[in-house]
């Protein structure tokens, strides 16, 4: 058996994070972004995508036990929350995180999610994706065709998909994309 080094373990995690875990396909750029289907909002009153028309919306699809979510997408959205605080306050941009559990349902429960959101200090809305009884994939995950976590979608001011990707991405490039979409 080969000796597992820290470097090879991290490379394996990164590779796994970039591979789709569902048969779904992301919505194409330019497609209308569907309304999400949230069972419970953790730290805010309910928010609807249709009420955010005219704003750029960043959606982070995550799971509690996703290593790349904890090391990449969640810190990125929390940093964007700070970097774009004025734009968020002036209703030019919104960030929404959606807990899309497609595995480990007993472990990734609502109690743990509430604790995690409080400990991390999320200032933007966090919703728990709704599950139909007979489907292990949550509804918003299906609507957006997300293929795993982390997956980020950026919605333009007209409510269309401007970007959607599973795994890692160039943060500076997407930060500029958000600025450009707000300026359009």
N, CA, C and O of each residue as an XYZ file, in Angstrom:
736
protein
N       0.847     -1.178      0.000
C       0.000      0.000      0.000
C       0.891      1.239      0.000
O       1.838      1.301      0.784
N       0.619      2.233     -0.858
C       1.465      3.418     -0.913
C       1.334      4.250      0.355
O       0.299      4.254      1.022
N       2.401      4.943      0.660
C       2.428      5.821      1.820
C       1.676      7.112      1.478
O       2.024      7.793      0.514
N       0.663      7.446      2.254
C      -0.145      8.635      2.012
C       0.527      9.835      2.673
O       0.670      9.887      3.895
N       0.932     10.787      1.857
C       1.536     12.007      2.387
C       0.479     13.092      2.491
O      -0.600     12.964      1.911
N       0.773     14.149      3.218
C      -0.151     15.277      3.353
C      -0.450     15.875      1.974
O      -1.594     16.210      1.668
N       0.583     16.003      1.158
C       0.417     16.573     -0.178
C      -0.500     15.727     -1.052
O      -1.381     16.259     -1.728
N      -0.294     14.401     -1.040
C      -1.140     13.545     -1.866
C      -2.565     13.497     -1.324
O      -3.515     13.381     -2.097
N      -2.723     13.583     -0.013
C      -4.066     13.620      0.569
C      -4.795     14.885      0.141
O      -5.966     14.831     -0.233
N      -4.111     16.021      0.194
C      -4.728     17.284     -0.230
C      -5.054     17.267     -1.722
O      -6.091     17.779     -2.144
N      -4.167     16.680     -2.510
C      -4.437     16.583     -3.946
C      -5.666     15.721     -4.202
O      -6.468     16.031     -5.082
N      -5.819     14.645     -3.445
C      -6.989     13.782     -3.576
C      -8.269     14.493     -3.192
O      -9.293     14.344     -3.858
N      -8.215     15.268     -2.118
C      -9.381     16.032     -1.684
C      -9.754     17.055     -2.747
O     -10.930     17.207     -3.076
N      -8.772     17.753     -3.281
C      -9.044     18.762     -4.314
C      -9.640     18.113     -5.557
O     -10.579     18.644     -6.150
N      -9.097     16.973     -5.946
C      -9.626     16.287     -7.126
C     -11.051     15.816     -6.888
O     -11.908     15.948     -7.762
N     -11.306     15.266     -5.700
C     -12.653     14.792     -5.385
C     -13.642     15.950     -5.330
O     -14.790     15.801     -5.747
N     -13.216     17.087     -4.826
C     -14.103     18.243     -4.732
C     -14.496     18.763     -6.103
O     -15.553     19.375     -6.249
N     -13.681     18.535     -7.090
C     -13.965     19.040     -8.429
C     -14.783     18.061     -9.267
O     -15.228     18.407    -10.361
N     -14.986     16.842     -8.763
C     -15.740     15.851     -9.519
C     -17.216     15.900     -9.145
O     -17.550     15.991     -7.963
N     -18.090     15.843    -10.120
C     -19.511     15.811     -9.828
C     -19.876     14.554     -9.041
O     -19.338     13.478     -9.303
N     -20.787     14.686     -8.078
C     -21.235     13.538     -7.301
C     -22.684     13.200     -7.610
O     -23.219     12.235     -7.063
N     -23.323     13.964     -8.467
C     -24.688     13.681     -8.888
C     -24.725     13.667    -10.409
O     -23.813     14.173    -11.062
N     -25.773     13.091    -10.970
C     -25.895     13.073    -12.433
C     -26.439     14.394    -12.988
O     -26.665     14.507    -14.193
N     -26.646     15.373    -12.140
C     -27.227     16.637    -12.566
C     -26.246     17.445    -13.400
O     -25.039     17.205    -13.362
N     -26.771     18.406    -14.155
C     -25.956     19.330    -14.941
C     -26.283     20.744    -14.506
O     -27.445     21.095    -14.303
N     -25.241     21.550    -14.366
C     -25.440     22.948    -13.990
C     -26.254     23.661    -15.061
O     -26.211     23.308    -16.240
N     -26.990     24.661    -14.625
C     -27.742     25.472    -15.574
C     -26.771     26.241    -16.458
O     -25.714     26.663    -15.988
N     -27.107     26.430    -17.722
C     -26.200     27.167    -18.610
C     -26.198     28.657    -18.308
O     -27.185     29.206    -17.820
N     -25.090     29.294    -18.601
C     -24.990     30.748    -18.469
C     -26.097     31.372    -19.309
O     -26.317     30.988    -20.458
N     -26.790     32.343    -18.713
C     -27.886     33.021    -19.395
C     -29.259     32.450    -19.076
O     -30.276     33.083    -19.357
N     -29.295     31.251    -18.486
C     -30.582     30.644    -18.123
C     -31.190     31.403    -16.943
O     -30.459     31.928    -16.103
N     -32.517     31.463    -16.877
C     -33.142     32.082    -15.706
C     -32.820     31.270    -14.452
O     -32.906     30.042    -14.458
N     -32.454     31.956    -13.396
C     -32.163     31.285    -12.126
C     -33.483     30.941    -11.445
O     -34.328     31.817    -11.259
N     -33.671     29.676    -11.072
C     -34.926     29.297    -10.423
C     -34.996     29.784     -8.973
O     -33.976     30.025     -8.329
N     -36.216     29.920     -8.487
C     -36.417     30.238     -7.066
C     -35.954     29.038     -6.248
O     -36.204     27.893     -6.624
N     -35.284     29.296     -5.137
C     -34.849     28.190     -4.283
C     -36.027     27.679     -3.471
O     -37.053     28.348     -3.350
N     -35.863     26.475     -2.914
C     -36.904     25.824     -2.113
C     -36.290     25.486     -0.757
O     -35.672     24.435     -0.587
N     -36.465     26.379      0.192
C     -35.803     26.277      1.484
C     -36.778     25.780      2.548
O     -37.879     26.314      2.685
N     -36.373     24.761      3.296
C     -37.195     24.222      4.377
C     -37.180     25.154      5.588
O     -38.202     25.346      6.246
N     -36.011     25.731      5.875
C     -35.882     26.597      7.048
C     -34.734     27.572      6.849
O     -33.653     27.192      6.400
N     -34.978     28.827      7.186
C     -33.921     29.836      7.199
C     -33.318     29.851      8.594
O     -34.041     29.948      9.586
N     -32.013     29.758      8.672
C     -31.319     29.566      9.936
C     -31.109     30.870     10.699
O     -31.296     30.912     11.914
N     -30.726     31.920     10.006
C     -30.304     33.149     10.690
C     -30.966     34.408     10.135
O     -30.483     35.518     10.357
N     -32.069     34.233      9.415
C     -32.740     35.396      8.832
C     -34.198     35.042      8.572
O     -34.573     33.869      8.555
N     -35.009     36.068      8.371
C     -36.353     35.771      7.862
C     -36.227     35.195      6.453
O     -35.173     35.323      5.830
N     -37.280     34.567      5.944
C     -37.206     34.014      4.581
C     -36.845     35.082      3.551
O     -37.314     36.218      3.612
N     -35.992     34.680      2.599
C     -35.629     35.554      1.481
C     -35.953     34.821      0.190
O     -35.833     33.598      0.106
N     -36.366     35.585     -0.816
C     -36.716     35.003     -2.110
C     -35.865     35.641     -3.193
O     -35.601     36.843     -3.169
N     -35.448     34.832     -4.125
C     -34.642     35.329     -5.239
C     -35.400     36.393     -6.025
O     -34.809     37.395     -6.429
N     -36.668     36.199     -6.244
C     -37.441     37.167     -7.032
C     -37.455     38.547     -6.385
O     -37.616     39.549     -7.083
N     -37.290     38.619     -5.067
C     -37.239     39.907     -4.375
C     -35.875     40.585     -4.509
O     -35.709     41.730     -4.089
N     -34.902     39.889     -5.090
C     -33.549     40.421     -5.246
C     -33.277     40.872     -6.674
O     -32.138     41.196     -7.011
N     -34.294     40.898     -7.510
C     -34.122     41.352     -8.894
C     -33.524     42.749     -8.864
O     -33.940     43.582     -8.058
N     -32.563     43.014     -9.722
C     -31.852     44.291     -9.731
C     -30.574     44.253     -8.918
O     -29.820     45.225     -8.889
N     -30.324     43.106     -8.242
C     -29.102     42.927     -7.460
C     -28.330     41.727     -8.004
O     -28.919     40.806     -8.570
N     -27.034     41.745     -7.831
C     -26.219     40.573     -8.124
C     -26.333     39.664     -6.901
O     -26.208     40.124     -5.767
N     -26.570     38.379     -7.136
C     -26.757     37.425     -6.049
C     -25.714     36.313     -6.175
O     -25.573     35.698     -7.232
N     -24.989     36.065     -5.088
C     -24.038     34.961     -5.013
C     -24.668     33.879     -4.142
O     -25.095     34.143     -3.018
N     -24.723     32.657     -4.674
C     -25.250     31.523     -3.917
C     -24.118     30.529     -3.693
O     -23.461     30.087     -4.636
N     -23.905     30.189     -2.431
C     -22.927     29.159     -2.083
C     -23.691     27.922     -1.638
O     -24.341     27.932     -0.592
N     -23.615     26.856     -2.431
C     -24.213     25.575     -2.076
C     -23.151     24.801     -1.297
O     -22.070     24.538     -1.824
N     -23.445     24.435     -0.054
C     -22.429     23.813      0.792
C     -23.031     22.699      1.647
O     -24.250     22.558      1.742
N     -22.147     21.910      2.267
C     -22.509     20.918      3.278
C     -21.595     21.110      4.472
O     -20.464     21.577      4.334
N     -22.093     20.747      5.645
C     -21.295     20.890      6.866
C     -20.015     20.057      6.824
O     -18.970     20.517      7.283
N     -20.076     18.878      6.298
C     -18.894     18.008      6.369
C     -18.048     18.038      5.110
O     -17.190     17.175      4.923
N     -18.270     19.000      4.257
C     -17.502     19.146      3.020
C     -16.185     19.874      3.312
O     -16.207     21.049      3.677
N     -15.036     19.196      3.158
C     -13.753     19.847      3.453
C     -13.494     21.088      2.589
O     -12.991     22.090      3.096
N     -13.828     21.037      1.302
C     -13.583     22.193      0.442
C     -14.536     23.347      0.757
O     -14.206     24.510      0.527
N     -15.701     23.024      1.279
C     -16.618     24.093      1.716
C     -16.010     24.832      2.899
O     -15.995     26.063      2.937
N     -15.509     24.064      3.866
C     -14.935     24.669      5.076
C     -13.634     25.408      4.803
O     -13.333     26.399      5.468
N     -12.866     24.938      3.836
C     -11.565     25.571      3.585
C     -11.596     26.595      2.458
O     -10.676     27.405      2.341
N     -12.643     26.574      1.620
C     -12.642     27.467      0.462
C     -13.923     28.285      0.311
O     -13.883     29.508      0.446
N     -15.051     27.643      0.037
C     -16.235     28.431     -0.344
C     -16.802     29.234      0.822
O     -17.190     30.387      0.637
N     -16.859     28.653      2.011
C     -17.400     29.401      3.154
C     -16.483     30.569      3.520
O     -16.983     31.681      3.687
N     -15.162     30.373      3.653
C     -14.307     31.537      3.903
C     -14.386     32.590      2.793
O     -14.300     33.786      3.068
N     -14.551     32.147      1.537
C     -14.662     33.097      0.428
C     -15.924     33.938      0.567
O     -15.864     35.161      0.442
N     -17.071     33.301      0.823
C     -18.311     34.074      0.936
C     -18.291     34.963      2.176
O     -18.823     36.072      2.140
N     -17.695     34.503      3.263
C     -17.599     35.353      4.450
C     -16.680     36.551      4.193
O     -16.923     37.637      4.719
N     -15.632     36.365      3.393
C     -14.767     37.490      3.029
C     -15.502     38.446      2.100
O     -15.401     39.663      2.253
N     -16.247     37.897      1.129
C     -17.037     38.755      0.241
C     -18.064     39.551      1.040
O     -18.351     40.705      0.719
N     -18.610     38.938      2.070
C     -19.563     39.633      2.936
C     -18.933     40.908      3.500
O     -19.598     41.939      3.602
N     -17.665     40.838      3.862
C     -16.941     42.013      4.380
C     -16.559     42.960      3.236
O     -16.776     44.168      3.323
N     -15.991     42.402      2.172
C     -15.500     43.227      1.061
C     -16.622     44.001      0.371
O     -16.414     45.123     -0.090
N     -17.801     43.406      0.300
C     -18.937     44.020     -0.388
C     -19.996     44.531      0.590
O     -21.161     44.678      0.218
N     -19.607     44.798      1.822
C     -20.574     45.199      2.854
C     -21.405     46.408      2.429
O     -22.617     46.431      2.640
N     -20.768     47.402      1.839
C     -21.516     48.588      1.418
C     -22.488     48.258      0.289
O     -23.628     48.722      0.295
N     -22.047     47.467     -0.667
C     -22.923     47.070     -1.776
C     -24.108     46.256     -1.260
O     -25.228     46.414     -1.745
N     -23.867     45.393     -0.285
C     -24.949     44.598      0.303
C     -25.918     45.514      1.045
O     -27.134     45.379      0.906
N     -25.384     46.441      1.827
C     -26.230     47.370      2.588
C     -27.071     48.245      1.659
O     -28.194     48.617      1.999
N     -26.524     48.572      0.488
C     -27.229     49.438     -0.471
C     -28.018     48.646     -1.515
O     -28.423     49.192     -2.541
N     -28.235     47.353     -1.245
C     -29.050     46.480     -2.105
C     -28.575     46.399     -3.548
O     -29.384     46.348     -4.474
N     -27.254     46.389     -3.736
C     -26.684     46.139     -5.067
C     -26.250     44.679     -5.212
O     -26.045     44.181     -6.319
N     -26.115     44.008     -4.064
C     -25.622     42.631     -4.056
C     -26.163     41.907     -2.842
O     -26.417     42.517     -1.803
N     -26.340     40.593     -2.979
C     -26.706     39.740     -1.851
C     -25.908     38.451     -1.939
O     -25.552     37.992     -3.024
N     -25.636     37.880     -0.777
C     -25.024     36.555     -0.676
C     -26.013     35.672      0.069
O     -26.587     36.086      1.076
N     -26.210     34.462     -0.426
C     -27.075     33.478      0.221
C     -26.320     32.157      0.229
O     -25.772     31.743     -0.792
N     -26.292     31.500      1.377
C     -25.701     30.162      1.458
C     -26.827     29.157      1.634
O     -27.743     29.365      2.430
N     -26.750     28.062      0.881
C     -27.782     27.031      0.929
C     -27.131     25.698      1.284
O     -26.277     25.188      0.558
N     -27.554     25.152      2.412
C     -27.059     23.871      2.902
C     -27.774     22.767      2.126
O     -28.937     22.463      2.392
N     -27.067     22.168      1.162
C     -27.641     21.170      0.261
C     -27.093     19.793      0.618
O     -26.069     19.366      0.086
N     -27.776     19.113      1.512
C     -27.302     17.816      2.004
C     -27.810     16.702      1.097
O     -29.015     16.502      0.942
N     -26.866     15.984      0.504
C     -27.218     14.853     -0.356
C     -26.616     13.554      0.158
O     -26.739     12.512     -0.485
N     -25.967     13.613      1.314
C     -25.374     12.429      1.946
C     -25.192     12.740      3.427
O     -25.108     13.906      3.812
N     -25.131     11.717      4.245
C     -24.898     11.931      5.672
C     -25.971     12.765      6.353
O     -25.666     13.643      7.160
N     -27.224     12.486      6.026
C     -28.328     13.299      6.536
C     -28.413     13.321      8.061
O     -28.741     14.356      8.642
N     -28.124     12.204      8.714
C     -28.211     12.173     10.175
C     -27.162     13.079     10.813
O     -27.433     13.745     11.812
N     -25.976     13.100     10.236
C     -24.897     13.920     10.792
C     -25.093     15.399     10.481
O     -24.869     16.247     11.346
N     -25.498     15.712      9.285
C     -25.603     17.109      8.852
C     -27.016     17.624      9.118
O     -27.750     17.980      8.197
N     -27.373     17.653     10.386
C     -28.736     18.000     10.762
C     -28.884     19.489     11.075
O     -27.905     20.233     11.113
N     -30.108     19.895     11.295
C     -30.426     21.302     11.486
C     -29.793     21.860     12.770
O     -29.392     23.023     12.806
N     -29.706     21.051     13.797
C     -29.075     21.499     15.057
C     -27.605     21.836     14.826
O     -27.125     22.878     15.273
N     -26.900     20.965     14.137
C     -25.485     21.230     13.835
C     -25.333     22.430     12.899
O     -24.395     23.215     13.040
N     -26.241     22.569     11.961
C     -26.183     23.700     11.042
C     -26.355     25.019     11.802
O     -25.597     25.961     11.574
N     -27.332     25.095     12.693
C     -27.534     26.321     13.483
C     -26.273     26.672     14.284
O     -25.849     27.827     14.312
N     -25.693     25.680     14.920
C     -24.481     25.903     15.719
C     -23.333     26.389     14.836
O     -22.620     27.323     15.202
N     -23.156     25.761     13.685
C     -22.082     26.119     12.755
C     -22.249     27.560     12.266
O     -21.285     28.326     12.256
N     -23.453     27.928     11.866
C     -23.724     29.273     11.358
C     -23.428     30.316     12.430
O     -22.853     31.366     12.145
N     -23.823     30.018     13.654
C     -23.555     30.945     14.760
C     -22.059     31.046     15.044
O     -21.537     32.149     15.208
N     -21.362     29.911     15.105
C     -19.924     29.909     15.406
C     -19.123     30.649     14.335
O     -18.180     31.371     14.660
N     -19.486     30.478     13.072
C     -18.749     31.113     11.978
C     -19.132     32.580     11.788
O     -18.410     33.325     11.125
N     -20.247     32.997     12.355
C     -20.645     34.395     12.274
C     -21.195     34.817     10.922
O     -20.937     35.932     10.468
N     -21.947     33.940     10.275
C     -22.561     34.287      8.996
C     -23.440     35.516      9.194
O     -24.298     35.533     10.077
N     -23.229     36.546      8.373
C     -24.076     37.728      8.397
C     -25.086     37.717      7.271
O     -26.006     38.534      7.258
N     -24.932     36.815      6.336
C     -25.875     36.696      5.210
C     -26.805     35.510      5.450
O     -26.484     34.625      6.244
N     -27.946     35.483      4.776
C     -28.926     34.414      4.999
C     -28.371     33.027      4.659
O     -27.679     32.832      3.659
N     -28.704     32.080      5.532
C     -28.356     30.676      5.329
C     -29.646     29.871      5.392
O     -30.388     29.932      6.373
N     -29.900     29.113      4.322
C     -31.100     28.285      4.269
C     -30.760     26.815      4.200
O     -29.728     26.420      3.658
N     -31.652     26.008      4.761
C     -31.517     24.561      4.699
C     -32.414     24.054      3.561
O     -33.638     24.159      3.635
N     -31.797     23.507      2.516
C     -32.508     23.055      1.330
C     -33.559     22.002      1.701
O     -33.295     21.107      2.504
N     -34.745     22.120      1.111
C     -35.844     21.190      1.384
C     -35.626     19.866      0.644
O     -35.156     19.836     -0.494
N     -35.986     18.773      1.329
C     -35.955     17.424      0.743
C     -37.381     16.920      0.576
O     -38.208     17.060      1.477
N     -37.661     16.335     -0.579
C     -38.894     15.567     -0.702
C     -38.639     14.221     -0.048
O     -37.505     13.741     -0.034
N     -39.656     13.623      0.479
C     -39.521     12.388      1.253
C     -38.829     11.277      0.474
O     -38.027     10.533      1.037
N     -39.131     11.157     -0.813
C     -38.622     10.025     -1.587
C     -37.365     10.327     -2.402
O     -36.999      9.541     -3.276
N     -36.701     11.448     -2.133
C     -35.521     11.799     -2.914
C     -34.368     12.154     -1.982
O     -34.540     12.972     -1.079
N     -33.198     11.553     -2.186
C     -32.058     11.877     -1.324
C     -31.407     13.202     -1.709
O     -30.635     13.754     -0.926
N     -31.706     13.727     -2.912
C     -31.178     15.021     -3.329
C     -32.156     16.116     -2.922
O     -33.362     15.960     -3.112
N     -31.663     17.217     -2.368
C     -32.562     18.302     -1.978
C     -33.075     19.077     -3.194
O     -32.460     19.068     -4.260
N     -34.204     19.740     -3.011
C     -34.924     20.368     -4.119
C     -34.141     21.451     -4.853
O     -34.108     21.456     -6.084
N     -33.510     22.369     -4.119
C     -32.792     23.450     -4.799
C     -31.582     22.911     -5.544
O     -31.221     23.424     -6.603
N     -30.961     21.886     -4.999
C     -29.848     21.239     -5.682
C     -30.311     20.712     -7.042
O     -29.603     20.847     -8.039
N     -31.494     20.116     -7.075
C     -32.048     19.599     -8.326
C     -32.397     20.756     -9.266
O     -32.075     20.710    -10.453
N     -33.056     21.793     -8.736
C     -33.466     22.932     -9.566
C     -32.281     23.593    -10.265
O     -32.375     23.986    -11.428
N     -31.149     23.714     -9.535
C     -29.961     24.363    -10.099
C     -29.033     23.380    -10.800
O     -28.083     23.790    -11.466
N     -29.302     22.082    -10.655
C     -28.442     21.091    -11.287
C     -27.059     21.043    -10.664
O     -26.083     20.704    -11.333
N     -26.972     21.384     -9.381
C     -25.649     21.353     -8.755
C     -25.180     19.911     -8.667
O     -25.977     18.986     -8.515
N     -23.873     19.743     -8.767
C     -23.295     18.412     -8.870
C     -22.565     17.975     -7.635
O     -21.942     16.914     -7.638
N     -22.616     18.746     -6.587
C     -21.918     18.437     -5.358
C     -21.660     19.723     -4.606
O     -22.271     20.757     -4.877
N     -20.752     19.643     -3.667
C     -20.372     20.831     -2.901
C     -18.857     20.890     -2.782
O     -18.191     19.856     -2.744
N     -18.317     22.093     -2.723
C     -19.019     23.356     -2.861
C     -19.356     23.632     -4.317
O     -18.657     23.200     -5.235
N     -20.433     24.355     -4.497
C     -20.778     24.865     -5.822
C     -21.265     26.293     -5.626
O     -22.052     26.573     -4.722
N     -20.797     27.178     -6.467
C     -21.161     28.590     -6.374
C     -21.866     29.002     -7.664
O     -21.452     28.643     -8.767
N     -22.942     29.766     -7.491
C     -23.640     30.366     -8.632
C     -23.664     31.874     -8.425
O     -23.871     32.358     -7.313
N     -23.450     32.602     -9.502
C     -23.559     34.061     -9.476
C     -24.691     34.418    -10.435
O     -24.685     34.032    -11.604
N     -25.663     35.164     -9.909
C     -26.861     35.536    -10.656
C     -26.763     37.023    -10.989
O     -26.444     37.837    -10.122
N     -27.037     37.377    -12.246
C     -26.960     38.788    -12.628
C     -28.211     39.549    -12.173
O     -29.133     38.958    -11.610
N     -28.234     40.842    -12.418
C     -29.328     41.696    -11.939
C     -30.666     41.359    -12.593
O     -31.716     41.692    -12.043
N     -30.651     40.719    -13.735
C     -31.884     40.327    -14.418
C     -32.358     38.939    -13.980
O     -33.364     38.439    -14.484
N     -31.639     38.319    -13.048
C     -32.047     37.012    -12.550
C     -31.592     35.846    -13.402
O     -32.208     34.780    -13.379
N     -30.506     36.038    -14.163
C     -29.966     34.970    -15.022
C     -28.651     34.449    -14.448
O     -27.919     35.167    -13.766
N     -28.376     33.196    -14.741
C     -27.113     32.580    -14.332
C     -25.972     33.263    -15.094
O     -25.940     33.237    -16.324
N     -25.039     33.872    -14.359
C     -23.848     34.463    -14.975
C     -22.653     33.528    -14.829
O     -21.716     33.575    -15.625
N     -22.696     32.669    -13.795
C     -21.588     31.756    -13.521
C     -22.109     30.678    -12.582
O     -22.884     30.964    -11.670
N     -21.682     29.435    -12.807
C     -21.978     28.353    -11.869
C     -20.901     27.302    -12.020
O     -20.596     26.858    -13.128
N     -20.319     26.901    -10.879
C     -19.219     25.937    -10.943
C     -19.117     25.160     -9.641
O     -19.326     25.698     -8.554
N     -18.793     23.895     -9.778
C     -18.478     23.049     -8.635
C     -16.984     23.161     -8.358
O     -16.179     23.261     -9.284
N     -16.622     23.144     -7.095
C     -15.212     23.117     -6.714
C     -14.584     24.492     -6.611
O     -15.245     25.483     -6.300
N     -13.306     24.523     -6.877
C     -12.512     25.727     -6.702
C     -12.590     26.633     -7.933
O     -12.869     26.179     -9.043
N     -12.339     27.912     -7.708
C     -12.324     28.891     -8.789
C     -11.382     30.014     -8.400
O     -10.953     30.105     -7.250
N     -11.062     30.867     -9.359
C     -10.178     32.004     -9.127
C     -10.988     33.099     -8.417
O     -11.855     33.726     -9.025
N     -10.704     33.322     -7.150
C     -11.479     34.265     -6.330
C     -11.354     35.685     -6.865
O     -12.353     36.401     -6.946
N     -10.149     36.104     -7.231
C      -9.976     37.463     -7.753
C     -10.779     37.666     -9.032
O     -11.389     38.717     -9.230
N     -10.776     36.671     -9.883
C     -11.528     36.752    -11.142
C     -13.033     36.870    -10.874
O     -13.716     37.669    -11.515
N     -13.540     36.091     -9.945
C     -14.981     36.138     -9.637
C     -15.333     37.402     -8.852
O     -16.448     37.907     -8.980
N     -14.427     37.910     -8.061
C     -14.652     39.183     -7.375
C     -14.830     40.288     -8.414
O     -15.720     41.130     -8.290
N     -13.985     40.278     -9.432
C     -14.103     41.266    -10.502
C     -15.393     41.052    -11.293
O     -16.039     42.020    -11.694
N     -15.765     39.813    -11.515
C     -17.011     39.527    -12.219
C     -18.202     40.116    -11.458
O     -19.098     40.702    -12.065
N     -18.212     39.963    -10.145
C     -19.289     40.521     -9.327
C     -19.324     42.043     -9.486
O     -20.391     42.629     -9.673
N     -18.166     42.669     -9.410
C     -18.084     44.143     -9.597
C     -18.611     44.547    -10.980
O     -19.380     45.501    -11.105
N     -18.193     43.818    -12.005
C     -18.631     44.137    -13.364
C     -20.145     43.959    -13.515
O     -20.797     44.775    -14.167
N     -20.706     42.909    -12.924
C     -22.143     42.681    -13.000
C     -22.915     43.778    -12.256
O     -23.991     44.186    -12.694
N     -22.371     44.250    -11.141
C     -23.049     45.331    -10.414
C     -23.004     46.622    -11.229
O     -23.942     47.419    -11.191
N     -21.917     46.822    -11.962
C     -21.755     48.062    -12.743
C     -22.584     48.042    -14.031
O     -22.870     49.099    -14.594
N     -22.965     46.875    -14.494
C     -23.701     46.751    -15.778
C     -25.099     47.352    -15.684
O     -25.847     47.333    -16.662
